[in-house]
């Protein structure tokens, strides 16, 4: 028996015993999305309900099922203060009524917040099984979790044989771990939404903007991921992305994505989060072409800009006639978060030959509401400022706003609006003295 195996057995315990050392008033950070540790989260929630734990602060990012059903359950809000760096469908209702507090931040800055501005008592996350050298892998979620793991007072890991072992800066040694639990349950699968009829026009338009040999990033949401199927005719693409999704894996398997033309990490698929299906996680496992790094690296605009022909593709909720883009605020409340959108918008444009693309459907609510508006409603948050907006794409066309006057911008944005709203938008533009 190796020394690492002995140490593993010494630190192996039950979820209940692992969380028993958490004290009242602790600040906790948990693994992101598919790295949410269900057994540990449930054990913490049970301890709170048993009145053995209170006054916790728990930080999340795009919380999913395991968090929503345990520590973010409404009945625990008197004992747990919930914070989110990125809002999801799971905690959106809580944010609306003040039971969860949104923390505005660019994704690449979260690791620095953890390192320099926070005192974290406990980090909990799901990891892959330990290898013979004593290392676990953060697998699908490097993001800020790897930083939190190294800047907390106590690290508890939930080992899951379904978590892929990933290369890059994605390893944590058993000597850095305080307690281990095992819970071999299937990882959360986050399938893509069903394609919409507009996706074909948008996907084909974006594909024309992507040159062979480009390095691509696809953001969260249906539109960016629907684009992948329209890139099948391309050659020698590479990946440097916040989010790794199934469409990218399919392009790798088809030989479209090789990474051979990348100027940074050639031949490597670089990401900080992976969300998808069991088949995708199996493909990632122990695959030396897959490299995961912290968000502070992957999403740093200065790092992104080192990829020649960097193409970032993200989605937004609405745009105004000045070119300001909102991707996070809806119906008077926080809907999601800035995430990494502006990081990639800026990094891609700074890259040699780079392009930033923001795509959206021209209407919402079954065609009754235009997503192109004259002005944002008071209180609406701007995700991408007008000075940063590059390409905008709807099912009605493509516009490049760089170097355009306010008059030119307004006219070109109106041209990609749904035809039924264009006349009204023109009148509004005249009232705003834009044309």
C-alpha positions, 0 to 999 in steps of 0.5 A: 500500500502506497503512502498516498493510499494510506493517507486517502484511507485516513482522510476518508469519512462520511459526509456527515462527519466531514461537515461536522467540523464546519462552524457557525458563521462559516463562509463556504464556496462550492464547486460549479455546476457539474462539480456541485457535491450532492452528498456534502451539500445535503449533509450541510443542509441536514445539519442546518435543519437539525439546528446544529449549524447557522449563520452560514454564507455560501457562494455559488455561480450558476447554481444547479439542482443539487444546490437548489434542493439543499443549501439554497432551499427557501426554508433555510434562508434564515440560517444561510445567506446565499450569494451568487456570482452568476444567477441561474434558473435555480436561484432566480426566484430567490434573487427577485425577493431578496433571499439570494444576493447577486454579486456583480463581477467579471468572471476572470476576477472571481479567483482574485476576489477569493484570493485577495478579498475573502476569507473562506472557511470551507471549500467543497467540490466534486473531484475525480478519483485519485491517481497513483501520484496522489492527485485528484482532478477538478474535472469539469470545473476549474473556474474559481474552484481551484483557487478557493481550494488553495485559499480556504482553511478546510478543503473537503472533496467528494470523489466521484468516479464519473468525474473526468480526469482533466489535464492542464492546471487542474490537479490538487494533491491529497496533501492539500485535502482535509477530508474525503467522501465518496459518492459515485453518482452520475454527473448532472447532464445539461443538454442544450435547448431544442433548436429554433427555426431562426438558428439556421439563419443565425448559425450560417451568418456566424459561420461565414464570419469564422475563418479556417484556422480560427480559435473559437469561444462559445458562450452559454445559451442556445444560440452560441451552441447551435452555431457549432453544427454550422461550422462543420465545413471549416478546417483546423479550428481551435478552442479557447473557451469559458465553456466546453459544450457537446457541440465542440466535442462533435467538431473534434470527433469530426476533425474540424477542431484540431488546434494545430493553428492555435498560437496559444496552447496549440493542439490543446482544447482550453477551457475552464468549465465543461457542461454537457452529457455523459458521453462528453464527460467520457470523451474528456476523461484522461484525454491529454488534448483537454486542458483546464485552467482557472478563470483568472487565466482562461478569461483574462482578456490579455490571455484571450488576445494571444490567440490569433483569429480569436472568435468569441460568440455569445448571446444577449437579451437585447440591444439599444440603438446606440449598440449597448447590449444587455445579457443579464437583466430581464423584467426589472430583475437580475436574470443571469450575470455578466459572466465571461461575456465582456472578458471575451468581447474585449479579448477577441477584439484585441487579438490579431484578426479577432472578432467578437460576435453577439447574437440574439433572436430579433423578437421575444414572446412569440414575436410580440416584443422587439429585442432591439429597443430605442433605449433600455428601461431605467435600471437595466444593466449594460453587459457590453458597453457600446464602445466594445460591441463589434458584430451583432447578428440576428436572423435578419442579418449581420452588422459590424459597429466598429468605427460607426457613428451613432447615426450609422449604428442606429440605421444598421441595427434597425436593419437587423430588427424584425421587419414589423418593428423597423418603422417604429424604431426609425421614428424613435431614432428620429426622436432621439436625434440619431438620424 
